[in-house]
Amino acid sequence: MSVRVVIADDQALVRTGFRMILTANGVEVVAEVATGAEAIAAVRRTRPDVVLMDVRMPELDGLEATRRILADAGSPPRIIILTTFDLDQYVYAALAAGASGFLLKDVTPEQLVAAVRMVQDGDALLAPAITRRLVQRFARRDPQTAGRHRDLASLTPRETEVLRLLAGGLSNAELAAHLTLSEATVKTHVARILGKLGLRDRAQAVVVAYETGLVSPGSGSAEG
């Protein structure tokens, strides 16, 4: 089944390049837009599976557009944030708002196509080392945030351990090896963590682990 994508970027060259790459690989681009407001309208009109969302756009930036799209009722698309910087406070805020990951704009064609298919399948697009540095730089332990996620207490000891390791950037395969479990069992644990905490995907789980203090920036437990 074809993946349906909206490309939101204020640079026409970027939109054209991404569209050519995606369509050549069997991905359907259903809309190209240049502002956050246009992105919201395009999502409501076309109901895509994935949105490639630039952070900095005129009228309405990609962060606010992400928030509004994900707040819409129904089944919102997965959103991949596009950025020219691998450490950007806007990218962190977008992950916290529910984006499924981020890509640098100098991504290779193969990485772009793989990323779109990965998030469409429900996974989070997290380059472990970059994501860890990003969260460590911008996450702040906040009592209000910890209160919002007090359901952390509902996690079993094993689920808490999985979340701590997940925040260190470990993949399912690495989690399975570290915990001596099957990948299927790890996926079950991750699904239960997301369900109990009301999170969309692993990207938000990483943010929550830092913001609640389960993992501290710079701590050894964040290394994966």
C-alpha positions in Angstrom: 0.0 0.0 0.0 1.4 3.4 -1.0 2.4 5.9 1.7 0.7 9.3 1.3 2.9 12.3 2.2 2.5 16.0 2.6 5.7 18.1 2.2 5.7 21.4 4.1 8.8 23.6 3.5 9.1 27.2 2.4 12.0 26.4 0.0 10.7 25.3 -3.3 13.9 23.5 -4.2 13.6 21.3 -1.1 10.0 20.4 -1.8 10.8 19.6 -5.4 13.8 17.4 -4.5 12.0 15.5 -1.8 9.0 15.0 -4.1 11.2 13.6 -6.9 12.9 11.2 -4.5 9.7 10.0 -2.9 7.7 9.5 -6.1 10.6 7.6 -7.7 10.4 5.2 -4.8 6.6 4.6 -4.9 5.6 7.1 -2.2 2.6 9.3 -3.1 3.1 13.1 -2.4 -0.5 14.4 -2.0 0.4 18.0 -1.4 3.3 20.5 -1.2 3.0 23.6 0.9 5.1 26.5 2.0 3.7 27.6 5.4 2.4 26.0 8.6 -1.1 27.2 7.9 -1.1 25.6 4.5 0.2 22.4 6.1 -2.7 22.2 8.5 -5.2 22.8 5.6 -3.5 20.2 3.4 -3.6 17.6 6.2 -7.3 18.2 6.8 -7.9 18.0 3.0 -5.8 15.0 2.0 -5.5 13.0 5.2 -1.9 11.8 4.6 0.0 9.1 6.5 3.1 11.2 7.0 4.0 14.9 7.0 7.5 16.2 6.3 7.5 19.4 8.3 10.0 22.2 8.1 10.6 23.9 11.5 11.0 27.5 10.2 8.3 28.7 7.9 6.5 32.0 7.5 3.0 32.8 9.0 3.0 29.8 11.2 6.1 27.8 12.1 6.3 24.0 11.9 6.2 23.6 15.7 2.8 25.2 16.1 1.5 23.5 12.9 2.6 20.2 14.4 0.8 20.9 17.7 -2.4 21.8 15.9 -2.3 18.9 13.5 -1.7 16.4 16.3 -4.5 18.0 18.4 -7.1 17.4 15.7 -9.6 14.7 16.4 -9.4 11.4 14.5 -6.2 9.7 13.4 -3.6 12.4 12.8 -0.6 11.6 10.5 2.9 10.9 11.7 5.1 14.0 11.5 8.8 14.1 10.7 10.5 17.4 11.5 13.0 18.8 8.9 15.8 20.9 10.2 19.2 22.1 9.1 20.6 21.7 12.6 21.0 18.5 14.5 20.6 20.4 17.8 17.7 22.7 17.8 15.4 23.6 20.6 12.4 23.7 18.2 13.1 20.1 17.2 13.0 19.1 20.9 9.8 21.0 21.4 8.3 19.2 18.4 9.3 15.8 19.8 7.6 16.8 23.0 4.5 17.9 21.1 4.2 14.4 19.5 6.4 14.5 16.3 7.7 11.0 15.5 11.3 12.1 14.8 13.4 14.4 12.8 15.7 14.5 9.7 18.4 16.8 8.7 17.7 18.4 5.3 20.9 17.0 3.8 19.5 13.5 4.3 20.3 10.9 1.6 17.6 9.7 -0.8 17.7 6.3 0.8 17.5 7.7 4.3 14.5 9.9 3.4 12.5 7.0 1.9 13.4 4.7 4.8 12.4 7.3 7.3 8.9 7.9 5.8 8.2 4.1 5.7 9.5 3.7 9.2 7.2 6.2 10.8 4.3 5.1 8.7 4.8 1.7 10.2 4.4 3.2 13.7 8.1 3.4 14.7 9.8 6.6 15.9 12.6 8.1 13.9 15.4 8.6 16.4 19.1 8.8 15.6 20.1 7.6 19.1 23.3 9.7 19.6 21.7 12.9 18.1 18.4 12.4 20.0 20.3 11.8 23.3 22.3 15.0 22.9 19.2 16.9 21.9 17.2 15.8 24.9 20.1 16.3 27.3 20.6 19.8 26.0 17.0 21.0 26.2 15.1 18.8 28.7 14.6 20.4 32.1 13.3 18.5 35.1 10.1 20.3 35.9 7.8 19.4 38.9 4.8 20.3 36.8 5.9 18.0 34.0 6.6 15.2 36.5 3.1 15.7 37.8 1.6 15.4 34.4 3.3 12.1 33.9 2.8 10.8 37.4 1.5 7.6 35.8 5.1 6.6 35.6 4.3 5.0 39.0 2.0 2.7 37.1 4.9 1.1 35.3 6.2 -2.3 36.5 9.9 -2.5 37.5 10.7 -4.2 34.2 8.8 -1.5 32.2 10.6 1.2 34.1 13.9 -0.4 33.2 12.9 -0.7 29.5 12.0 3.0 29.5 15.3 4.0 31.0 17.2 2.0 28.4 15.0 3.2 25.6 15.8 6.8 26.7 19.5 6.0 26.1 18.7 5.4 22.5 18.7 1.6 22.4 16.9 -0.1 19.6 14.5 -3.0 20.2 17.3 -5.4 19.1 19.7 -3.8 21.6 17.1 -3.8 24.3 16.4 -7.5 23.7 20.1 -8.3 23.9 20.7 -6.2 27.0 17.7 -7.7 28.9 18.1 -11.2 27.5 14.5 -11.0 26.1 13.0 -11.7 22.6 12.4 -8.7 20.4 8.7 -9.6 20.5 8.7 -9.3 24.3 10.5 -6.0 24.1 7.9 -4.6 21.7 5.2 -5.7 24.1 6.9 -3.9 27.0 7.3 -0.7 24.8 3.6 -0.9 23.7 2.5 -1.2 27.3 4.7 1.8 28.4 3.2 4.0 25.6 -0.3 2.9 26.5 0.0 3.5 30.3 1.6 6.9 29.7 -0.7 8.0 26.9 2.2 8.5 24.4 2.2 8.2 20.7 5.6 6.7 20.2 9.2 6.2 21.4 10.1 9.8 20.7 7.7 11.1 23.3 8.8 8.3 25.7 12.4 9.5 25.5 11.3 13.1 26.3 9.2 11.9 29.2 12.0 9.9 30.7 14.2 13.0 30.9 11.6 15.5 31.9 10.4 13.3 34.8 13.9 12.7 36.0 13.9 9.0 35.3 17.0 9.6 33.3 19.3 12.6 34.1 21.1 14.5 31.3 24.7 13.3 31.3 24.1 10.3 33.5 25.6 7.0 32.7 22.2 5.4 32.4 21.5 7.5 29.3 24.3 6.0 27.4 23.4 3.3 24.9 
